[in-house]
């Protein structure tokens, strides 16, 4: 059996931020629901595990729930599987 496909690049960053804040997945899910992102704990866990895709709208709501800018939920450098060079970063793509 092959490896499962990765559905998002934000999951590990979101998990790390949640852990920094000392939140459980249940607490993160509750914060999401407060800001209008109706998501179950199971679906939230799938985002962190990169099993579930995340739309731009959902990413914005996650950022609102965590009280950070959306760019904070993206990795500093692109994962190697994206096919980009090692020096290509999300920040270098941002427009001034």
C-alpha positions in Angstrom: 0.0 0.0 0.0 1.3 3.5 -0.9 1.4 6.5 1.4 -1.9 8.4 1.8 -2.0 11.7 -0.1 -1.3 14.9 1.9 -4.4 17.2 1.6 -3.0 20.4 3.2 0.3 22.0 4.2 -1.2 23.9 7.2 -2.1 20.9 9.4 1.2 20.5 11.2 1.5 24.3 11.8 -2.1 24.4 13.2 -1.3 21.5 15.5 1.9 23.2 16.7 0.1 26.5 17.4 -2.7 24.7 19.2 -0.1 22.9 21.4 1.7 26.3 22.1 -1.6 27.7 23.3 -2.2 24.7 25.5 -5.5 23.9 23.9 -7.0 20.5 23.4 -8.6 19.6 20.0 -11.9 20.0 21.7 -11.0 23.5 22.8 -9.8 24.4 19.3 -13.0 23.1 17.8 -15.1 25.1 20.3 -13.1 28.3 19.3 -13.7 27.5 15.6 -17.4 27.1 16.2 -17.5 30.5 18.1 -16.1 32.3 15.0 -18.5 30.6 12.6 -16.5 27.6 11.4 -18.9 24.7 12.1 -16.5 21.8 12.4 -16.5 18.6 14.5 -13.5 17.5 16.5 -13.0 14.5 14.2 -12.9 16.8 11.1 -10.6 19.2 12.9 -8.3 16.2 13.7 -8.2 15.3 10.1 -7.0 18.8 9.2 -4.2 18.5 11.7 -3.3 15.1 10.3 -3.4 16.4 6.7 -6.1 13.9 5.8 -8.7 16.7 5.0 -8.3 19.6 2.7 -8.7 23.1 3.9 -10.3 25.8 1.8 -9.1 29.4 1.9 -12.3 30.4 3.7 -11.7 27.7 6.3 -8.1 28.8 6.7 -9.3 32.4 7.3 -11.7 31.1 10.0 -9.1 29.0 11.6 -6.8 32.0 11.8 -9.6 34.0 13.4 -10.2 31.2 15.9 -6.5 31.2 16.8 -6.3 35.0 16.7 -3.5 35.1 14.2 -3.1 36.2 10.6 -3.7 33.4 8.0 -0.1 33.5 6.9 0.8 32.2 10.4 -1.0 29.0 9.6 1.2 28.2 6.6 4.7 26.7 6.8 7.8 28.9 6.4 9.1 26.7 3.6 7.2 24.5 1.2 7.3 20.8 1.7 9.5 18.9 -0.8 6.5 17.1 -2.3 5.3 20.4 -3.7 7.9 20.2 -6.4 9.3 23.6 -5.6 13.0 24.6 -5.0 14.3 24.6 -1.4 14.6 28.4 -1.4 10.9 28.9 -2.4 9.0 30.0 0.7 5.5 31.2 1.3 6.9 34.5 2.5 8.9 35.0 -0.7 5.7 34.7 -2.7 3.9 37.4 -0.7 3.4 40.6 -2.6 4.6 43.9 -1.1 
